Amino acid sequence: MLDIIDVRKTFNPGTINEKKALNGINLHLDEGDFVTVIGGNGAGKSTMLNMIAGVYPVDCGSIVIDGIDVTRLPEYKRAKYLGRVFQDPMTGTAADMQIEENLALAARRGKKRTLRSGITKKERAEYKELLKVLDLGLEDRLTAKVGLLSGGQRQALTLLMATLNKPKVLLLDEHTAALDPKTAKKVLDITEEIVEKNNLKTIMITHNMADAIRVGNRLIMMHEGRIVVDVKGEEKKKLTIDQLLQMFEASSGSQFTSDKVMLSTN
């Protein structure tokens, strides 16, 4: 499970630039929960993911992953519990290394290093089978430099690398936002397949309301550092965009005004 308990974060406190990014966030995820997160700019979506990942220390509250309190753990110690895919396709891979070398780095993450040879025949065969799942032809390009791949191919590879060792929690920070619609759909389909196959606890930030409703088993909407909407199960399946906006307005007391999200409803 994942528990976020009364987490608060203020940037630049006591200055003219003070910003309350998280204002008492409480969230519980069970095994297999796939939560989509939506909200306007400054709602606290990415800050919440950064708090889970340990990028910033929390001001107060606690974060618990599978019964382990990671609140005070630095980012590098917390990384073994997490998989993460960022919005920029260039972020999650090493461009000057081969596809198989990137996968080997991901496979060895958190393990002791030895002086044995780099990639074995057995590992290479395993990587080929894993890449077949992506249906992008990458299984026949194991020695190609990752920098030669398209943005969609790199993002799909990053997703595979982030889930190779079955993380306790998978964090997806608008990981399809920089892709064209056709490629974004492909990567999102791969995401759903990998998450379902591995039964991963997943939090996915998206700016697309239709995707937020369609994907996963739970949806939360954030506003001014708080969770103002939380729907799951059958209620989420039957939800429409208009109903979601009405729920947001009723809970937050204000209208939803994010142009980026409002223009991405298909």
N, C-alpha and C positions, 0 to 999 in steps of 0.2 A: 504494500500500500504506500501511498504518499500522503503525508499530512502537512499542510501549511496552516500554522496556528497563530492567529492575530499578528501577522507580520506587517511591520510598518517601516517605511523608508522615506526620509526627507533629504533631498540634495541641497547643498549650500544653505544649511540652517542658519537663521539669524542674519541673513544678508538680503539685499534687494532681489537677488535671484533665487530665493528660497522656493523650492518646489516639492510639495508633498506627493510623491510618486505612488506610494502604497499607503492606504489609510485603514489598516486593520483587515488584511486579507485572511479569510478562512476557507480552506478547500481540502476535501478528502477524496482520494482516488483509490478504488479497489483494483484488484488484479483484472486486467483486460479492459479497464475503462479507457475510452478514446474520447478525449474532451477537445472540442473546438472552441477557440476563444476569439471573440470579436469585440470591437470598440473603436472609438475615434482616436485621433492623435493625442498622446498624453494621457490616455486612459489607464496606463500602467501595465499593459500586456507584456511588452518586452522586459520591463523591469521585473515583473514576476518571474519570468523565465531566468533572468540573470540572478535573481535571489536564490532560486533552486540550484542553479549551477555554481553559485559561490563567487560570481564575478564581483559583486559588492557585498559588504557585510550588512546584515539587517540591523536596524536601530533597536528593535525589540521583537519578541515573538520567537517561534521556533519552526524548523523544517525537519521532518522525520521521514526517512526512506526505509521501508521494510523494517521498522522498529529501531533503526539506528538514527540517533539525533546527529544530523550533519551541520547544524546551525553554525557552529564555530570552526568547522573544517575548512581549510583553504581550498581554492578551486582545484588544484592539482590532485589533492587527496579525494575530493568528491567526485572527480571525473570517472573513476572506475564504476560508479553506480549509474552513470548517465550516458546517453547517446544524444548528439545534438546536430541538427542541420540548420544552417543559417540561410538568410535570404540570398546572399551573394553566392552563386555557384562556384566562384573561385576560392572560397574560404576553406572548404572542408577537405581539399585534396592538395597534394604536392605536385605542381605542374611539371617539374623537371624529372619526375620519377615515372616509371612505367606503371600501367594499370595493376599488374601483379605485385609490384613493389608497394603500391599504396594499400592494396588488400592485405599484404603481409604485415605492414605496419599496424593496421587496424586489428588483425588477428592476434598480434603479439602484445597488444595494449595491456599494460598492467602485469605482464608476465616477466619473469627473470630473463635477462639477456644471456646468451651463450656465444661461444666461438664457432658453433657449427655452421655449415654452409647456409647460404641465404634462403632459397626457396626450394623445397623438395619436390620430387615428381608427384608425390601424393597430394601435397598442398596445391600444386598447379592444377591437378585434376579437379580438386575440390573447388577452386576458384572458377574454373570453367563452368562447372555445374551451377554455381551460385549466379554467375553472370547471365546464364541462360534464362533465369527467372525474369530479368529485365527486358528480354526480347528486343535488344538494341544491337545485336551482333557483336557485342564487346567480347564475347567468349572466344572469338577468333582474332582478337587484337590484344592479347595479354601483354605483349612487349611494347605496345604503343605508348608514347609519352602522353600523360593525362592532359597536358597543355594543348594537345591537338584535338581534343574532344570538344563537341558543342556544349553550350551551357546546360542543356537538358540532360545530355549524357553524363556530364560531370556531376550534376545534382543527383541523378539516379545512382551513380557510383558512390557519392557521399552518403546517401541514404543506406546503401548496402553496407558500407563501412561502419556507419553509426550503429547498425543493428547486428553486426557480425557476432558479437559476444553476448547478445541478448541483454541489453541494459535493463536496470531496474525501472528506469523511466526514460522515455524518448521525448525530446524537446524539439519541436519543429517551429521555427520562427519565420513565418511567411515564406516557406521554402519554395513556393511556386510563383511568387510575385514577380520575379525578374524574368520569367519565361513567357514565350508567346502562348496564346490560349491552347493551341493543339498540344504543345509540349507540356504545358502545365497540367493538362488533363491526364496525359500519359504518366507523368511523375506522380500525380495524386492517385491514380489507379494502382501504381506500383506500391505506393505508400500503404494504401488500404490492404493490399495483398500481404505485404510483409508484416504489418501490425497484426492482422488476423491470424496469420500462420504462426507467429511467435507469441501471440497473446500478450502483447506489450502494453503496459500503461503508457499512454501517450497524451501529450498536450500539444495541440496544433493551433498557432495563431494564424488567422487568415483575414484578409480584407474583403473576401467575397461572401456575402450573406447566403447565397444559394449553396455554396460549398459547406459553409458552417452548419447549415440545416441538414444537408444530405449526408455528410461524412460523420462517422463516429456515433456513439450512443449517448452523448451528452454535449450540451452547449452552454457556455457561460458568456455573459456580456458584461464588459467592464466600463466604468465611468468614474473619473476623478479618483482613481486608486482604489475603487471598491468593486466588488462583484454585485451587480444590481439585478441580473437575470441568471437563473440556473434551471435549465430544463433537461429532462432525460427520458429515455425509454419511449413509450408510445406517444407521450405528449410531444416529444421532439419530432418524431416521425410525421406527425400530423400538422406540424407548425408551418405557417406561411410567413413570408417576409413582412407582410402588413401586420400580422399578429405579433411577430417579434418586435417590430417597432412600437406597437401599442404597449407591449409588456415593458419595454425599455422606458417609455415615457411615464408609465404608471409608477415604476419603481424608482426612477431617478428624479422625477419631477421636472424634467426638461426634454426638449425635442432632440432627436438624434440628427446631427448636422454634418457628419463627416462626408465630404464630397467623394473622397477616395472610395469609401465603402458604398455609398449610395449609387455610385456609377458602376459598381462591380456586383450586380445582383443577378447576373445570368451565368 
